[in-house]
Amino acid sequence: MQPSSNQHFSLPRFARLFRRHTTEHLPGYGMAAGVLAGFILLLLGIMAFLSDGVVSPKGQQELYMVFLLIANIMFTSTVFSQFGEKRQATVALLLPASHLEKYLVAWLCSLPLFVLAYTGIFYLIDALVLYTAARPGQTPELVNVLGDWHVLSWVVTVLAMLHGVWFLGAMYFEKTHFIRTAFVLFLLLAGLVLLNFEALRLFITPDMKFATLFANPVISEGSNFYTLRLPAAQSRWLGWVPLGLGALLWGATYFRLTEKQL
């Protein structure tokens, strides 16, 4: 039996679904935001204490990126949890909305809206800690997360790829989504790294010393070591690979959702 919904998009119907989702999950989201704020407050407080009240913009930026990636994949692994339990899955499938609309609600909440909410929480806690811990004569300097284009582009591409992995895992697995997705990803990466290294040794040189995914391989000749690099123009295109993988995983998640039946 297929759910009574089609694959077309209706803005009023999508808005009703989004309001229902927000109302239903707002208490849980608020609690999660409080826990996240607590961890950021704790680490920023420790950093400020150890550095005499001054946390460098670089330290703030690193904390922002690390917490963003970890918090996002943990949150993303829960967005399809209702499909893991039979009764909740029945209710979710019978909602008067299309698969596309259900997919978009989960995608919007777990990526763009999550990033906006996380950034707001981080800046609030960051300002609170820096201005509270500042000594007389010190001028706190808040990090500008949009200031460095190279760092920003790296965060966007890595976030897209990791989000795609855990987005698909949240839909594919019925329980313990985060752990199972992490375990499968670990096995897959270990296998790809091994195959990549052996393939490079076979087709380039048996003197290959180091080679991993998305990195320049290193070869040796006697006591000398050389790094193989792509031309600059091709290297720039290589940076889009994680973003492309993320898009493919988003598409796979949608088609997996359309297979869900009562």
C-alpha positions as CSV (number, residue, x, y, z in Angstrom):
1,M,0.0,0.0,0.0
2,Q,1.4,3.3,-1.1
3,P,0.9,6.4,1.1
4,S,-1.8,8.7,-0.1
5,S,0.5,11.4,-1.5
6,N,2.0,12.2,-4.9
7,Q,5.4,13.4,-5.9
8,H,4.4,17.0,-6.7
9,F,5.3,20.0,-4.6
10,S,2.7,22.2,-3.1
11,L,3.9,25.2,-1.1
12,P,0.8,25.4,1.2
13,R,1.0,21.7,1.9
14,F,4.8,22.0,2.5
15,A,4.2,24.9,4.9
16,R,1.7,22.8,6.9
17,L,4.1,19.9,7.1
18,F,6.9,22.2,8.2
19,R,4.8,23.8,10.9
20,R,3.7,20.3,12.1
21,H,7.3,19.1,12.2
22,T,8.5,22.2,14.0
23,T,5.8,22.1,16.6
24,E,6.3,18.4,17.2
25,H,10.1,18.5,17.6
26,L,10.7,22.0,19.0
27,P,11.1,20.8,22.6
28,G,13.7,18.2,21.6
29,Y,15.5,20.7,19.4
30,G,15.5,23.2,22.2
31,M,17.0,20.7,24.6
32,A,19.7,19.7,22.0
33,A,20.5,23.4,21.5
34,G,21.0,23.8,25.2
35,V,23.3,20.9,25.4
36,L,25.3,22.2,22.5
37,A,25.5,25.7,24.0
38,G,26.8,24.1,27.2
39,F,29.6,22.2,25.5
40,I,30.7,25.3,23.6
41,L,30.5,27.4,26.8
42,L,32.6,24.8,28.6
43,L,35.4,24.6,26.0
44,L,35.5,28.3,25.3
45,G,35.7,29.0,29.0
46,I,38.6,26.6,29.4
47,M,40.4,28.2,26.4
48,A,39.8,31.7,27.8
49,F,41.0,30.6,31.3
50,L,44.2,29.0,29.8
51,S,45.0,32.1,27.7
52,D,44.4,34.8,30.3
53,G,41.0,35.8,28.9
54,V,42.0,36.0,25.3
55,V,40.9,33.5,22.7
56,S,42.5,34.1,19.3
57,P,40.2,34.3,16.2
58,K,42.0,31.2,14.9
59,G,41.2,29.2,18.0
60,Q,37.5,30.4,17.8
61,Q,37.4,29.4,14.1
62,E,38.8,25.9,14.8
63,L,36.3,25.3,17.6
64,Y,33.5,26.6,15.4
65,M,34.4,24.2,12.6
66,V,34.9,21.1,14.7
67,F,31.7,21.5,16.7
68,L,29.8,22.3,13.5
69,L,30.8,19.1,11.8
70,I,30.4,16.9,14.8
71,A,27.1,18.4,15.9
72,N,25.6,18.3,12.4
73,I,26.3,14.6,11.7
74,M,24.9,13.7,15.2
75,F,21.7,15.8,14.5
76,T,21.4,14.6,10.9
77,S,21.5,10.9,12.0
78,T,18.2,11.5,13.8
79,V,16.1,13.3,11.2
80,F,14.5,10.1,9.8
81,S,14.2,8.3,13.1
82,Q,10.4,8.1,12.8
83,F,10.8,5.7,9.9
84,G,12.6,3.2,12.2
85,E,9.7,2.4,14.4
86,K,6.7,0.7,12.7
87,R,3.9,2.8,14.4
88,Q,5.7,6.1,13.8
89,A,6.6,5.1,10.3
90,T,2.9,4.5,9.5
91,V,2.0,7.9,10.8
92,A,4.8,9.6,8.8
93,L,3.9,7.8,5.6
94,L,0.2,8.6,5.9
95,L,0.8,12.3,6.3
96,P,-0.9,14.3,3.6
97,A,2.3,15.3,1.9
98,S,4.5,14.1,-0.9
99,H,7.8,12.3,-0.5
100,L,9.5,15.3,-1.9
101,E,8.0,17.6,0.7
102,K,8.9,15.2,3.6
103,Y,12.4,15.0,2.2
104,L,12.8,18.8,1.9
105,V,11.6,19.3,5.5
106,A,14.3,16.9,6.8
107,W,17.0,18.4,4.5
108,L,16.2,22.0,5.4
109,C,16.1,21.3,9.1
110,S,19.3,19.3,9.1
111,L,21.5,21.5,6.9
112,P,20.8,25.2,6.2
113,L,18.5,25.8,9.3
114,F,20.9,23.8,11.5
115,V,23.9,25.9,10.3
116,L,22.0,29.1,10.9
117,A,20.9,28.1,14.4
118,Y,24.4,26.7,15.3
119,T,26.1,29.9,14.1
120,G,23.8,32.0,16.2
121,I,24.4,29.9,19.3
122,F,28.1,29.9,18.8
123,Y,28.4,33.7,18.4
124,L,26.1,34.2,21.4
125,I,28.3,32.0,23.6
126,D,31.5,33.3,22.1
127,A,30.6,36.9,22.8
128,L,29.5,36.0,26.3
129,V,32.7,34.2,27.2
130,L,35.1,36.7,25.5
131,Y,33.6,39.8,27.0
132,T,33.2,38.2,30.4
133,A,36.8,36.9,30.5
134,A,38.4,40.0,29.0
135,R,40.8,41.8,31.4
136,P,40.9,45.6,31.7
137,G,42.5,47.0,28.6
138,Q,41.8,43.9,26.5
139,T,39.6,44.2,23.4
140,P,37.9,40.9,22.6
141,E,38.0,40.0,18.9
142,L,35.2,37.8,17.6
143,V,36.0,35.5,14.7
144,N,34.5,36.2,11.3
145,V,33.5,32.8,10.0
146,L,33.0,34.3,6.5
147,G,36.3,36.1,6.4
148,D,38.5,33.4,4.9
149,W,37.2,32.1,1.6
150,H,39.5,29.1,1.5
151,V,38.5,27.9,5.0
152,L,34.9,28.6,4.3
153,S,34.9,26.6,1.0
154,W,36.6,23.7,2.8
155,V,34.0,23.7,5.5
156,V,31.1,23.8,3.0
157,T,32.4,20.9,0.9
158,V,33.3,18.7,3.9
159,L,30.0,19.5,5.6
160,A,28.1,18.7,2.5
161,M,29.8,15.3,2.1
162,L,29.4,14.3,5.8
163,H,25.9,15.5,5.9
164,G,25.1,13.4,2.8
165,V,26.7,10.3,4.4
166,W,24.7,10.6,7.6
167,F,21.5,11.7,5.8
168,L,21.6,8.5,3.8
169,G,22.4,6.5,6.9
170,A,19.5,8.0,8.8
171,M,17.2,6.8,6.1
172,Y,18.8,3.5,5.4
173,F,19.2,2.2,8.9
174,E,16.3,1.7,11.3
175,K,18.1,2.0,14.6
176,T,21.4,3.3,16.0
177,H,21.8,5.4,12.9
178,F,24.8,7.3,13.9
179,I,26.9,4.3,15.1
180,R,26.0,2.1,12.1
181,T,26.7,4.9,9.6
182,A,30.1,5.6,11.2
183,F,31.0,1.9,11.2
184,V,30.1,1.5,7.5
185,L,31.9,4.7,6.6
186,F,35.0,3.5,8.5
187,L,35.1,0.2,6.7
188,L,34.4,1.9,3.3
189,L,37.2,4.4,3.8
190,A,39.7,1.8,5.0
191,G,38.9,-0.3,1.9
192,L,39.2,2.6,-0.5
193,V,42.5,3.8,1.0
194,L,44.0,0.4,0.7
195,L,42.8,-0.1,-2.9
196,N,43.9,3.4,-3.8
197,F,47.4,2.8,-2.4
198,E,47.8,-0.6,-4.1
199,A,46.5,0.8,-7.4
200,L,49.0,3.7,-7.4
201,R,51.8,1.3,-6.6
202,L,50.7,-0.9,-9.5
203,F,50.2,1.8,-12.2
204,I,52.7,4.5,-11.1
205,T,55.6,3.0,-9.1
206,P,56.2,0.3,-6.5
207,D,58.2,2.9,-4.6
208,M,55.0,4.6,-3.5
209,K,55.5,5.6,0.2
210,F,52.2,7.5,1.0
211,A,48.9,7.8,-0.8
212,T,45.5,8.4,0.6
213,L,42.2,9.8,-0.7
214,F,42.2,13.4,-1.8
215,A,45.9,13.9,-1.1
216,N,49.1,14.1,-3.1
217,P,51.0,10.8,-3.2
218,V,54.6,10.6,-2.1
219,I,57.2,8.4,-3.9
220,S,60.8,7.7,-3.1
221,E,64.0,7.3,-5.1
222,G,66.9,6.2,-3.0
223,S,67.0,8.6,-0.1
224,N,65.0,11.3,-1.8
225,F,61.2,11.8,-1.5
226,Y,59.0,13.5,-4.1
227,T,55.4,14.6,-3.9
228,L,53.2,14.2,-7.0
229,R,50.9,17.1,-7.6
230,L,48.2,17.9,-10.1
231,P,48.4,21.2,-12.0
232,A,46.8,24.1,-10.1
233,A,43.8,24.3,-12.5
234,Q,43.0,20.6,-11.9
235,S,43.6,20.9,-8.2
236,R,40.9,23.5,-7.9
237,W,38.4,21.2,-9.6
238,L,39.4,18.4,-7.2
239,G,38.0,20.5,-4.3
240,W,34.5,20.1,-5.7
241,V,34.6,16.3,-5.4
242,P,33.3,16.1,-1.8
243,L,30.4,18.5,-2.7
244,G,29.5,16.3,-5.7
245,L,29.6,13.2,-3.5
246,G,27.3,15.0,-1.0
247,A,24.8,15.8,-3.8
248,L,24.8,12.2,-5.0
249,L,24.1,11.0,-1.4
250,W,21.3,13.5,-1.1
251,G,19.8,12.1,-4.3
252,A,20.2,8.5,-3.0
253,T,18.5,9.4,0.2
254,Y,15.5,10.8,-1.6
255,F,15.1,7.7,-3.8
256,R,15.4,5.5,-0.7
257,L,12.6,7.5,0.9
258,T,10.4,7.0,-2.1
259,E,10.8,3.2,-1.6
260,K,9.2,3.4,1.9
261,Q,5.8,1.7,2.0
262,L,3.2,0.7,4.5
